[in-house]
Amino acid sequence: MRAVAVLRMFLLAFLLFLTNGLPAAEPLQAGFAEADVTPKLGDKAVFMAGFGHNRKATEVADPIMARGFVLKHDKQKLAFVCIDVVGFFHANVERVRKQLPGFDYVLISSTHNHEGPDTLGLWGSSPFKSGIDPEYMKRLEEQIVEVVQTAQKALRPVTAKIAAARHPELLHDSRMPIILHDDLVVLQFLDEQMKKPAGIVVQWNCHPETLADKNTKLSGDFVGYAVKEVAAKQACPVVYLTGTVGGLMSSLKTDIRSEKGEKLEDGTFEKAKRYGQLLGQAANKALKDSKDVSLTPFQVRHRHVYLPVDNKIYQLGRQMGVLQREAFLWTGDPMKAEAAPAAELNKKRSCLKTEVAWLRLGDLDIACIPGEIYPELVLDKVPDPAPEGADFPDAPVEPAIYKQLRGPHRMIIGLANDEIGYVIPKRQWDEKPPFTYGNMKPPYGEINSLGPETAPLLCEAFRALVQGNK
């Protein structure tokens, strides 16, 4: 027995000798930054996005912001930025990335704010004129780069906590079937030395459109108020990330009450502010039960995907220069496409290039999906059988996004690196009568989607990406 004990002591001493010279594992580092990206009023018209045409901004109610954070571990660096605009095309994202060498991945998403400037071109003075200000877009790209660079300079060692809660009372679904993605996810980064919050990330699934279509004051809608509520309580920077907003996950028609119990009306700043306060309070409450989470090591996979553009309005908008996107010829393969000479675009089926990504940050899986995906496709709740009256009732059910995420924790970032419109389950596609759920007219959604093949192709591309298939 004594010999065994001596042997154990020898082995322990030998292991200590071997590991004594090894460097300690590098801790996770995080840095946060933000910038005011509100367009200047007065010199030229600023067209507001998200509802009808020729809605010109008259004043600034609260700033349009770009908020971001950088994560670093060992030699890997990741950047995340979210801007208070309706969308940011993939070409814009790629231009920003070229100015940020040294990053393993740069993700840029939008809150899908309906009370900010037109950044897509769809809401100009008329359907035939773009609402984009090229000078503003160039400045916006530059400011996003500055946010990332500033966040990088603010890097410091951190530990992380995660919290999650469900809040169906903060959502309205405007399209049958009623499927709410009501998961609120909150990440908290704590300064390793000071043991104080270094930054918060709030991820929620809702259209920022509380102020509705009559408002002419630039605003971040409820997002800015939610960020302010959390920042005041936690005394640190806050980044908001949008998630599943298709379907339609909306603050409109959501029953929001004042502190006195009075119902607040859509289209008012009172409701937008109160909604943001309630969302911020929900995030603060969730953090009280947060748990330690490991966000290292990093694993990043992303790929380009080509999707056919069957929407006649989008095709016309591109031809007229209202919708400025590079066009390709559809080959039938979402992984490759051919260059599209102008003479061929009117003769052959076209497609556009977008991107899907999957991030595994330690115990957290993140799905990065371009556009506004329906909750049915995320939560594996596509109706089976298809609703009566659907145009493609026999279409296979798409592989659900969250079924591909196998880590202990999960999160989705919508409008990630692009805005391609609604991503609708094919078996719920409904343009032709008779219409589903007893509707007398086609439901809203299809008019702002690339086409019925978008969801099958995009969801399958994401599944293959996560599984490592080429």
Beta strands, then each sheet from edge to edge (+ up, - down):
strand 1: 29-36
strand 2: 59-60
strand 3: 65-73
strand 4: 76-83
strand 5: 105-110
strand 6: 156-166
strand 7: 172-173
strand 8: 183-191
strand 9: 197-204
strand 10: 217-218
strand 11: 238-242
strand 12: 249-250
strand 13: 291-292
strand 14: 298-308
strand 15: 328-329
strand 16: 338-339
strand 17: 350-361
strand 18: 364-368
strand 19: 372-373
strand 20: 409-413
strand 21: 422-423
sheet 1: 5+ 4+ 3- 1+ 6- 8+ 9- 11-
sheet 2: 5+ 4+ 3- 1+ 6- 13+
sheet 3: 2+ 10+
sheet 4: 7+ 12-
sheet 5: 14+ 17- 15+ 16-
sheet 6: 14+ 17- 18+ 20+
sheet 7: 19+ 21+
end
